């Protein structure tokens, strides 16, 4: 789900097995991406994974750092992350979203070689695209609640809002 000139291009780590089977991003029932996207104000209603095609109407898109599907992200190799970061950079340079939002600080660190990155806006830019790291919405990420994730996503929503 990508298009030219998006407001925010969300970037997951890699497809899980449910996503690979359905073709829909963040499709696993325990994943909090879709509820958090709505609670943070990015979408006016809670979208289902099979409604991902509606995202470009809101200026949003989704891609992944690594294309290979796995049961867990820890099955990916360091080389896959680095190559994924290179390919993602090319995609961002071509599509020119206002913001790239990498969902998962560990994935961001591995893909871009930035071992000190924290959740939030980054110093790095890709061309004119700013970069923001968001918490991983996987149900396995117990460090963040749905509410605290929604707060961080809302910070990005506010930063990415068109100037009025």
Phi, psi and omega in degrees: 000077178231156178204165177290146169066030178293156174287313179222129171255108177281141182231109175283175181288297178197163180292135170281176182295324179293318178297316179298322182288324186261337186080011182245130181296146176051047188275343182296133185305326181279354181285136186262008184304306185295314175299319181292321178302317179288311182300331181278353178093005178291326180235146183286346177212165178288116177272149172271157177306325181285359176256016182302336179297345178280345186302316181303332177296337178261006182078023185241155175211170179223140172214189179225157174291312182239136183278337185289129178282139176216163175290323181221146181296335181288359174277350180282149180268158175304323180295322178296320178296314181297314177296321177299319177297322178295313180293323178295320177301315178299317181297316180295320178297326181283317187272334178053054173292159177293318180229142166255123180247103180275123185267094180128111183293324180296317178296318179299312180302316183290320184286328186245007176062032181247087187292345183257002182302145175236167175299137179126188180292145182253160174288328182297142169230153175244101190064234177267002183273124175280158182239135178230135175257127179250158175293149178288123183279005178304145175298343179283345181272091183278352181289338183239134174271168176302318182294315181290327175296316180300323178298317180291318176298322180295325176300318177293318179303315180295318180293330183268356183296141177299142178297137181257000000 
